[in-house]
Amino acid sequence: MGRQDERLEEELALLREEHAHLVSQRVLAEGTSEQEHYDRLLQKNEIQCARIQEQLNQDYQQSAKVVMPKPPIVRNVWHAFLVGGMICTAGQIVILLMQELYGMDFRSASGIASVTVVIVTAILTGIGVYDEIGRFGGAGSMVPISGFSNSIVSAALEWKASGMIYGIGAKIFTIAGPVILYGTMASVFLGLVYYLLQ
Amino acid sequence: MELKKTANRRIGSRTLQFASPVAIKAWATVAGRKENEGKLTGQYDYVFEENRLGQKSWERAEQRLQQSALELALEKAGLSFHHLSYYMGGDLLNQIVATSYTARMTDVPYIGLYGACSSLAEGMIVGGCMLDGGYGERVAVCTSSHHDAAEQQLRYPTEMGVQRTLSAQWTVTGSGAYILEPGRGEWSILQAIPGKIVDRGISNSSDMGSAMAAAAIDTISCWIEDTELLDDVDYIVTGDLGKIGYEICKKQLIQRGYAVDGKYFDCGMEIYHAEQQDVHAGGSGCGCSAVVLGAGFLPQMKADVENRKRGKTTCRLLYVGTGALLSPVTVQQGESIPGIAHGVLIEYSPTDLQEV
């Protein structure tokens, strides 16, 4: 396979030289009847180049794929289940406590639970623990609201040195921004669907 | 010094043969705590236990890394800044600021280089040519990288909890400085081979090993064809291909008929304990090969000769710095990653055996 690649590379080099030659011919032929002729040749040359490049890429990527390690999916899923489950259980405990101790209704209690998870995550991020949890838990620590909190606080910490405006102000939502934007848009869209169905 | 002909300073299609060797007079490596817990424990000249180095930003921390490496290297050679003819180097920060801020303090002519993680090899080529051409007495080549600074700039905030893909590499917190002088030394650079951009359409920025391996294959094959010195070289060392890039490179070199088995290594795989330290494919960054070469391979060459390993009185190493010349913006736009690999041939020969 190596030898074939070398041949393709040589062919590509020749085509590129031809391309340079054609471009200069095309400039000379500007405004004459020959112009279209050179345009066609250039186009043909570029298509040929792209095809060889594509062939080279495919060969290489094929050989790269063979050595690419497979992610340990079962282990990752188990870790995610463990960490995500623990975060959600903690939230549920807060909800039950609020309901039992203060007689709150479910909506208020779940609000308090979300805020609690966000604050605890923010503190864990600040003291440098949450990134370790995230490395272990993967999606389990990203998907709950704690992931959202972590992405905002970590961005704020990272860009603190660039100042309050262009640092924290401008960069705090770099990771969470897309979630906020598309989350809001999705809820507007679903609200509309809900309204029309009623 | 008499004038030399320039025409015969090149071998084959693109290998440079220095008219007289360029000595690596002295060097120094500094690294972070994680690096010191890896395979090269205790072999760095200085280890910073704390990642920020007491600075207010990651950028400043990286600048301090590089400054420390340079100062230590000069100290070892018994020199100071004003002895340098040029300062050269590069890093991974935007507009190579860590190097420029270090150069600001040296007050010597400065040539900033950007070859991503190949910058050290690039610097050795440019510096070697300057010295061989007689344009200076001494060059310092220095490169650095800082894990957290690189993460902030290229990936996610450092405190964000993300799981890294298995092909991802861990940017090394470290810096290496090398002082070059004309003429032969214990360690000398004999040849150089500037790399070409090779892009095989890999666009996954957490798989830079694959992207760079194509360039490394090109440069190493070309050097072997040019010089036919494959049997004479004891080590072929790539910069930071990591496990995946290393496998690809090794496989293809063997397929092309080059017997590199047993002498081919990668700095990215020689720095951390991949499993225990959770670095996946290995180390990367401008600092990676800079510290592994200085703390690992160069002393190893000396040890090999002293132990009469392979029964030789000299030891030769082809160092191939590899770089992925991408930017975060082009990656987001879906562009593929251009890879590059610059090579230099380094020889160790004990001073007592050298003819004057």
Interface residues (C-beta under 8 A of the other chain):
Chain A: M1 G2 R3 Q53 E54 L56 N57 Y60 Q61 S63 A64 V67 M68 P69 K70 P71 N76 T125 G126 G128 Y130 D131 E132 I133 G134 R135 G137 G138 A139 S141 M142 G147 N150 S151 V153 S154 A155 L157 E158 W159 A161 I175
Chain B: K56 S57 W58 E59 Q152 Y156 P157 T158 E159 M160 G161 V162 Q163 R164 T165 L166 S167 R200 G201 I202 D207 S210 A213 A214 K243 I244 E247 I248 K251 Q252 Q255 R256 G257 D278
